[in-house]
């Protein structure tokens, strides 16, 4: 089933033509050619029709997607930075910021993290602008559905920000062009905020045609409940989600490519994560590059990466414009499996994990062939935790889950960060360079201090 994001893109070109015509008609060559221009941009104050409200909706969808997996032109976003910070990917670049993220040694004024944070917060604002316009000008069933999807977008982004950044995130908004500064909140409060958005989304997604969006909303809610430690509640939330369901971020050369392709095979700034580097063993890291697991297609190209030293290992899961699902039925099943783990029902967890393995699965358009069942049940809960999070990492590779899981292993499973995150000798630009850092969360950038209520992270705990 084509999701709303795909349908929205189908008429983006028509919207752009209309907007462009308006701009050309209004232009006075003598007075306006040297003034600041924003061709193709509709400000919320100029929206006075259903068509214009729908244009804001289309733009907000694209802002959401770009804030998670980049907007092209070597501009990474939240998923990409999470992958470097964890064991999914390693930097094969000379830029200090990418190496700092890989080393877990980020600065508060990091020149890449700051626009990543801003893009995510702005994606929330664009979704809110679209909601206001749709409620005012489009009361059709499609308009109602779009409102639900915009609340879904807000909840998803608020969840992802809370999963990534330190305690003390301000979630302000802009009303009538005036910033509404809010006090910083903890990550736990951020997850509650995300759930409230999803609960609102579900009040709009009640028609049979809304099922894909409803399932997407339920997975976001379930993920946020897991973050709050409500494992049984999360399992109940996602119980109705079909395993084959997918809500995808879609890409095209007429809009923008997915950032995994740009930072990977196109410019070779990211290589697949491994459990070794030239300096030695990386503790706690899954050897994604060498594992030969069908869920992570890693290809040793035999060529050098951007730093001209590191051997480039390419991710083959996604092509240049292949869709990637941030939310799927596989994710719902993993929520249920973790609830079994939490209830000490290891056999029940194994049943769910093996059901996923022994059936062919599709992630975006990437096909995962059926695999053998795991034949040995873990002998202890600690071993079951290890197995579960390893399986989870492989099913959810490069889809914005891994950083949250590593933080939760510290916060919810009482493991120390040096037994969870990559630890040991670090390699920078292909050369041994110190040790991995100890950060477990991104700092909220100093740029947020324009908010008079924000003076820095409340704490930097997991």
C-alpha positions in Angstrom: 0.0 0.0 0.0 1.4 3.4 -0.9 1.5 5.6 2.2 0.6 9.2 2.5 4.1 10.4 2.2 4.3 8.8 -1.3 0.9 10.2 -2.3 1.9 13.6 -1.1 5.0 13.6 -3.3 2.9 12.6 -6.3 1.4 16.1 -6.4 4.4 18.1 -5.1 5.2 19.1 -8.7 1.8 20.5 -9.2 1.9 22.5 -6.0 5.3 23.9 -7.0 4.0 25.1 -10.3 1.2 26.9 -8.7 3.4 28.6 -6.1 6.0 29.5 -8.8 3.2 31.2 -10.9 2.2 33.3 -7.9 5.7 34.4 -7.3 6.3 35.4 -10.9 3.1 37.4 -11.1 4.0 39.3 -8.0 7.5 40.2 -8.9 8.5 43.8 -9.7 11.9 43.6 -11.4 13.0 47.0 -10.4 12.2 46.6 -6.7 12.3 42.9 -5.9 15.2 41.2 -7.7 17.7 42.3 -5.1 15.5 41.6 -2.1 15.8 38.3 -0.1 13.9 35.6 -2.0 12.4 32.2 -0.9 11.0 30.8 -4.2 8.6 28.0 -3.6 8.0 28.7 0.1 4.6 29.4 1.4 4.5 31.1 4.8 1.7 30.1 7.2 0.2 33.6 7.2 -0.4 33.4 3.4 -2.5 30.1 3.7 -6.1 30.8 3.0 -7.3 27.8 1.1 -7.3 24.0 1.2 -4.8 23.8 -1.6 -2.3 26.0 0.3 -2.9 24.0 3.5 -2.2 20.9 1.6 1.1 22.5 0.3 2.1 23.0 3.9 1.3 19.4 4.6 3.5 18.2 1.7 6.3 20.5 2.9 6.1 19.2 6.5 6.3 15.6 5.4 9.5 16.4 3.5 10.9 18.3 6.5 10.2 15.3 8.7 12.0 12.9 6.4 14.9 15.3 5.9 15.3 15.8 9.6 15.8 12.1 10.1 17.8 11.0 7.1 19.3 14.1 5.6 18.2 16.6 3.0 21.0 15.9 0.4 24.2 17.8 -0.3 26.2 15.9 2.3 23.9 17.2 5.0 23.4 14.5 7.6 20.5 14.3 10.0 19.5 12.6 13.3 19.6 9.0 12.1 23.0 9.5 10.5 24.5 11.0 13.6 23.0 8.3 15.8 24.6 5.6 13.6 28.1 7.2 13.9 27.6 7.6 17.7 26.9 3.9 18.1 28.4 0.8 16.5 26.3 0.8 13.3 28.7 2.9 11.3 32.3 4.2 11.6 33.6 7.5 10.2 35.8 7.1 7.2 36.1 10.9 6.8 38.5 13.7 7.6 36.0 16.1 9.0 36.5 16.5 12.8 32.8 16.7 13.6 32.1 13.2 12.1 35.1 11.8 13.9 34.0 13.4 17.1 30.5 11.8 16.8 32.1 8.4 16.0 34.4 8.8 19.1 31.5 9.9 21.4 33.2 13.2 22.1 30.8 15.9 20.9 31.0 19.5 21.8 28.1 21.7 22.7 28.8 24.0 19.7 29.4 21.2 17.2 29.0 22.6 13.7 27.1 19.5 12.4 25.1 18.6 15.5 23.6 22.1 15.8 21.8 22.0 12.4 20.8 18.4 13.0 19.0 19.6 16.2 17.6 22.6 14.6 16.2 20.6 11.7 14.4 18.2 14.0 12.9 21.0 16.1 11.9 22.8 12.9 10.2 19.7 11.5 7.9 19.8 14.6 7.1 23.4 13.9 6.3 22.7 10.2 4.0 19.9 11.2 2.2 22.2 13.7 1.8 24.9 11.0 0.3 22.4 8.7 -2.1 21.2 11.4 -3.3 24.8 12.0 -3.9 25.4 8.3 -5.6 22.1 7.7 -8.0 22.5 10.6 -8.9 26.0 9.3 -9.2 25.3 5.6 -9.5 21.5 4.8 -12.3 19.7 6.6 -12.5 16.9 4.1 -11.8 13.3 5.0 -8.3 13.7 3.3 -7.7 16.9 5.4 -8.7 15.0 8.6 -6.2 12.2 7.6 -3.5 14.7 7.0 -4.0 16.3 10.4 -3.6 12.8 11.9 -0.4 12.3 10.0 1.0 15.6 11.1 0.4 14.7 14.8 2.1 11.4 14.0 5.1 13.4 12.6 5.2 15.6 15.7 5.1 12.6 18.1 7.7 10.8 16.2 10.2 13.7 16.1 9.6 14.4 19.8 10.3 10.8 20.6 13.5 10.7 18.5 14.8 13.9 20.0 14.2 12.6 23.5 15.9 9.3 22.6 19.0 11.1 21.4 19.6 14.2 23.5 20.4 14.9 27.1 17.8 15.5 29.8 16.7 19.2 29.5 15.2 19.7 26.0 13.0 22.7 25.4 10.1 21.9 23.1 9.0 25.4 22.2 6.8 26.5 19.4 6.3 29.6 17.3 2.9 31.3 17.2 2.2 34.1 14.8 5.9 34.4 14.1 6.7 34.9 17.8 8.7 32.2 19.7 7.0 30.7 22.6 9.9 29.7 24.9 9.3 26.8 27.1 11.2 25.3 30.1 13.5 22.3 29.4 12.0 18.9 30.2 13.5 15.5 30.9 13.6 12.8 28.3 10.9 10.9 30.1 8.6 14.0 29.9 9.5 14.2 26.2 8.3 10.6 25.7 5.0 11.5 27.5 4.7 14.5 25.2 5.2 12.2 22.2 2.5 9.9 23.5 0.1 12.8 23.8 0.6 13.8 20.2 0.0 10.2 19.1 -3.2 9.9 21.1 -4.4 13.0 19.3 -3.3 11.6 16.0 -5.4 8.5 16.7 -8.5 10.6 17.1 -8.2 11.7 13.5 -7.1 8.3 12.1 -10.4 6.5 12.4 -11.5 5.7 8.8 -10.7 2.3 7.2 -8.4 4.2 4.7 -6.3 5.4 7.7 -5.1 1.9 8.8 -1.5 2.4 7.6 -1.2 5.7 9.5 -2.9 4.3 12.5 -0.5 1.4 12.7 2.4 3.8 12.3 1.1 5.9 15.2 0.7 2.8 17.4 4.3 1.8 16.8 5.5 5.3 17.8 3.3 5.1 20.9 4.6 1.6 21.7 8.2 2.8 21.3 7.6 5.7 23.7 6.0 3.4 26.2 9.0 1.2 26.1 11.2 4.2 26.8 9.1 4.9 29.9 9.4 1.3 31.0 5.8 0.4 30.3 6.7 -2.8 28.4 3.4 -4.6 28.9 1.4 -1.5 27.9 3.6 -1.1 24.8 3.0 -4.7 23.7 -0.8 -4.2 24.1 -0.5 -1.0 22.0 1.1 -2.7 19.0 -0.7 -6.0 19.2 -3.0 -5.2 16.2 -0.2 -4.1 13.9 0.4 -6.6 11.1 4.0 -7.9 10.8 4.0 -7.0 7.1 3.1 -3.3 7.7 5.5 -0.6 6.7 5.4 3.2 6.8 8.2 4.4 4.6 10.3 7.5 4.0 10.6 7.6 0.2 13.3 9.3 -1.9 13.7 10.3 -5.6 16.2 12.2 -7.7 13.5 14.9 -8.3 13.3 15.6 -4.5 16.4 14.3 -2.7 18.3 11.1 -2.3 18.5 9.1 0.9 21.4 10.2 3.0 22.7 6.7 3.5 23.5 6.5 -0.2 25.1 10.0 -0.2 27.3 9.5 2.8 28.1 5.9 1.8 28.7 4.9 -1.8 28.5 8.4 -3.2 31.1 10.2 -1.1 32.3 7.3 1.2 32.3 9.3 4.4 30.6 6.5 6.4 31.7 2.8 6.4 30.0 -0.1 8.0 30.6 -0.6 11.7 32.9 -3.4 12.9 34.3 -4.9 16.1 37.9 -4.0 15.1 39.9 -1.1 13.7 43.5 -0.6 12.9 44.2 0.1 16.6 42.7 -3.1 17.9 39.4 -4.5 19.2 36.3 -2.4 19.7 34.6 -3.7 22.7 30.7 -4.2 22.7 30.5 -3.5 19.0 28.5 -5.8 16.8 30.8 -6.8 13.8 28.2 -5.6 11.2 30.9 -5.5 8.5 32.0 -9.1 9.0 29.0 -10.8 10.3 27.6 -11.9 6.9 24.0 -11.6 8.3 21.3 -11.3 5.7 19.8 -8.3 7.5 22.9 -6.2 6.9 24.3 -6.5 3.4 27.8 -5.2 3.8 30.1 -5.2 0.8 33.9 -4.8 1.0 34.5 -2.7 -2.1 38.3 -3.1 -1.9 38.6 0.7 -2.4 39.6 3.5 -0.1 37.1 5.7 1.6 37.0 9.5 1.7 39.9 9.7 4.2 42.1 7.8 1.6 43.1 5.3 4.3 40.1 3.3 5.5 38.9 0.4 3.4 35.3 1.3 2.4 32.6 -1.2 3.4 29.4 -0.3 1.6 25.8 -0.9 3.0 23.8 -2.6 0.2 20.4 -2.6 2.0 19.3 0.6 0.2 20.0 2.0 -3.2 20.1 5.7 -4.0 16.3 6.2 -3.9 15.0 3.1 -2.1 12.3 3.6 0.6 13.3 3.0 4.2 10.7 2.3 6.9 11.1 4.2 10.2 8.1 2.2 11.5 7.1 -1.4 10.6 5.3 -4.5 11.9 8.7 -6.0 12.5 9.3 -3.3 15.1 5.9 -4.1 16.6 6.9 -7.7 17.1 10.2 -6.7 18.7 8.3 -4.6 21.2 6.2 -7.7 22.1 9.4 -9.8 22.3 10.9 -7.3 24.8 7.8 -7.4 26.9 8.2 -11.2 27.1 11.9 -10.7 28.1 10.9 -8.2 30.8 8.3 -10.7 32.2 11.0 -13.4 32.3 9.2 -15.4 29.6 12.3 -16.2 27.7 10.6 -19.0 25.7 7.9 -16.5 24.6 10.6 -14.1 23.5 12.3 -16.8 21.5 9.0 -17.7 19.8 8.6 -14.2 18.5 12.3 -13.8 17.4 12.2 -17.1 15.6 8.9 -16.4 13.9 10.6 -13.3 12.4 13.7 -15.2 11.4 11.9 -18.2 9.8 9.7 -16.1 7.5 11.0 -14.0 4.6 10.7 -10.3 5.5 10.9 -7.1 3.5 12.4 -3.9 4.9 11.6 -1.0 2.5 12.4 -3.0 -0.7 15.3 -4.9 0.9 14.4 -8.5 1.0 15.6 -10.7 3.9 15.4 -14.4 3.1 14.1 -16.8 5.7 16.8 -17.8 8.2 17.2 -20.8 10.5 15.6 -20.5 13.9 17.9 -19.9 16.9 18.1 -23.4 18.3 19.5 -22.7 21.8 17.4 -20.8 24.3 19.6 -18.5 26.5 20.4 -20.0 29.8 20.1 -16.8 31.8 18.2 -13.5 31.6 21.5 -11.6 31.0 22.2 -13.9 28.0 18.6 -13.4 26.8 19.1 -9.6 26.9 22.3 -9.9 24.9 20.6 -12.0 22.3 17.5 -9.8 22.1 19.4 -6.6 21.5 21.6 -8.2 19.0 18.6 -9.5 17.0 17.0 -6.1 17.4 20.1 -4.3 16.1 20.2 -6.4 13.0 16.4 -6.0 12.1 16.5 -2.3 12.7 19.9 -1.4 11.2 20.1 2.2 10.0 16.5 3.0 10.9 17.0 5.2 14.0 16.7 2.6 16.8 20.2 1.7 17.9 21.2 4.8 20.0 18.0 4.5 22.0 18.6 0.8 22.7 22.1 1.4 23.9 20.9 4.2 26.2 18.1 1.9 27.5 20.6 -0.8 28.2 22.3 1.6 30.6 19.1 3.2 32.0 16.7 0.3 32.2 19.0 -2.8 32.3 21.5 -1.3 34.8 24.6 -1.9 32.6 27.5 0.5 32.6 28.2 2.6 29.5 31.6 0.9 29.0 29.8 -2.5 28.7 27.3 -1.2 26.2 28.7 1.5 23.9 31.8 1.0 21.6 34.8 1.1 23.9 38.6 0.8 23.4 41.1 2.2 21.0 39.7 4.7 18.5 40.9 5.3 15.0 40.8 8.8 13.4 41.5 9.3 9.7 42.7 5.7 9.5 45.3 6.2 12.3 45.1 5.2 16.0 44.0 8.2 18.0 43.1 7.8 21.7 40.1 6.0 23.1 36.4 6.1 22.6 34.6 8.7 24.8 32.1 8.2 27.5 29.1 10.2 26.3 25.7 8.4 26.2 23.6 11.3 24.8 23.9 14.2 22.5 24.3 17.6 24.2 21.6 20.1 23.4 23.6 22.7 21.3 24.5 26.1 22.8 22.5 27.7 20.1 19.4 26.8 22.1 20.5 29.3 24.7 18.6 32.0 22.7 15.8 30.5 24.8 16.1 32.4 28.1 14.8 29.4 29.9 17.6 27.1 28.7 21.1 27.2 30.3 22.3 23.8 29.4 21.6 20.1 29.9 19.9 19.2 33.2 22.2 16.1 33.1 23.9 13.9 30.5 22.7 10.5 31.8 21.3 7.8 29.7 
